[in-house]
Amino acid sequence: MKSKLSLFKNIFYSNYSFLFVLTYFSFLCSCNFNVTDMPGPQISSSLESSRKHGVFICDYRMDSNKINGESIKSIFAERQYSLKEGLFGRFTNDCCQSQLVIVLNEDKTKNTSDNSSRTDFVGFVKKNSIILFKYYKGTTFPESLQIAIRPDSNLSNIQELTLHKMP
């Protein structure tokens, strides 16, 4: 009889621990907490992420989805936001600052170590190999927006690219 009782206790306590862990992780997931987010300023990696954090302003399109061989996945504007430090860090949105984000399609065939042939988006900063951003004051964006590009980063030839706001 003791063995059945001890077996029952082991099963109950192991399931209880499992339920506790499951409840804890579902709580973290429901709070828009992302384990990969580091404290500090944030830049969304997609339209969906920007909408999820409640910072999306608008998205833009071009006449073509490629610029000098660079395939564009999305272009959107969002309010600047940051993640506060702590285990249960929370996101805070800036009401007066924004950023224009360009997300490139990841091209597995390109040699990413050869940046000399890549298009240079003038005034934009690279977050990583596929995300570029530029800070703006205010959160109102025009119907069309011009950005400067250098088709080949080795040349001084700068071209203007017009982006059109999506309805």
N, C-alpha and C positions, 0 to 999 in steps of 0.2 A: 504494500500500500504506500510506503514511503517513497518508493521509486516513482510511482505514478504521480504523487504529489510534487516531488521535486522536478519531474519532467514537465508537469503543467506549469510550474513556476518559471522554469527556464524558457518555455515557449511564450508564456505571457510577458515576461520581462524583455525578451528579445523582440517580440512584436511591438511592445510599448516603446522601446528605443527606436525601432524603425518608424513607427507612427510619429514620434517626436521629430525625428530628422526630416521626414516627409513634410510635416506641418511647417517646420522652420524654413525649408527651401521654398515651399509654395508662398510663404509670407514674403520672402525676399523677391521672388519673381513678380508678385503682385504690386510691389512698390516701385516699379521702373528702375530697380537697382541692377546694374550690370557689373558683374565681377571684373570685367576687363576695363571699365572706366577708371581712369586715374583722377585724383582730385585736381582741380584747376579748370582752366578754360576748355571748352569742348567744341568740337566741330562734327556735325552729323555726317555719316558716311553714306546716307541715302535719304531720299524723300520721306520714306516710311519712318526712319529714325527721327528726322526733324519734326514730323507730325506727332510722333509718340511723345516727344519731350515738350510739345506745345510751343515751339519756337518758329514754326514754318510761316513764312510771309507770302512767297509766291515762287513760281518756277518759270523758267525761260526756255525758249527753243531757238534753234538756229535754222537757216535755210537747208543746211546739210547736217548730218550727224557725224561728220568727220572734218577735222581741220588738219591739213597737211599730213594725212595718214593717221592722226590721233583720233580714235573713235571715242565720242562723247556719250557717256551713259546718262548723265543728268546735270542740269544747271539750276540751282535754286538759291533763293535768299532766305535767311533765317535770322532771328534775333540772336545776339550773342548770349551764351549761357555757360554756367560753370557748375562744377560738382564740388560741394563743400566737403571738407575732410571728415573722417569718422567712419565707423563701421556701417552706420545707416546714413551715409551721405545723401544729401538731397540736392536737387538741381535748382539753381536760381537763375531767372531770366533777367536780362538787362533790357530795360524799357527803351533805351535811347541809342543803343549801338546795334549794328547788324553786320552780317558777313555774307558775301556772295561766294557760293561753293560750286566748284566744277569737279564732277566725278568722271574720270576717264574709265573706259572699259579696259579691263586688264587684258593685255595682249601677250599671250604666252610665247608667241613666235619672236617678239622683239627682244633684243639684247638690252636688258635694263641697265647694264653697267655702261653702255654707250649713250650718255646723255647728250652728246654733241649733235645728234641728228634729231633730237626731240624738239617740238615746238615750245617756244618760250612765251608764256602768258605774262605780259609786262605788268608788274605791280602785284602779281599774285605770289603767294608763298606756298611751297609744297609741304603738306602735312606728311605725306608718304608718296609712294610712286604713282598712286592713282587719284589722290585728292589734293586740289589746290584751293586756296581761299584768299579773299581780299576783304579787309575791314572797311566798313562804311559808318559814317555818323548818321544817326536817324534811322528810321525803319520804313520810310516811304520810298518805294522804288518806282521809276517811270515805266511807261508802256514799252519803250524800247531803250536799250542800253548799249553803249559802244564800249568795247574793250579792245585794247591794243595787243596784237600778237606779233611775234617775230617767228616766221615760218621755220627758220633755221637759226639756232642760237648762236651760230658763228657769224651771221650776217648782221649788218646794221639796218637792214630793210624792215621797217615796221608797218604793219597793215592794221586797218580797223575792221573789227568784226561786230556786226549788229545783232543783238539778242532781242527777241520779242517776247513779251510777257504772255503767258498762257492764260486763257480765260478761266 
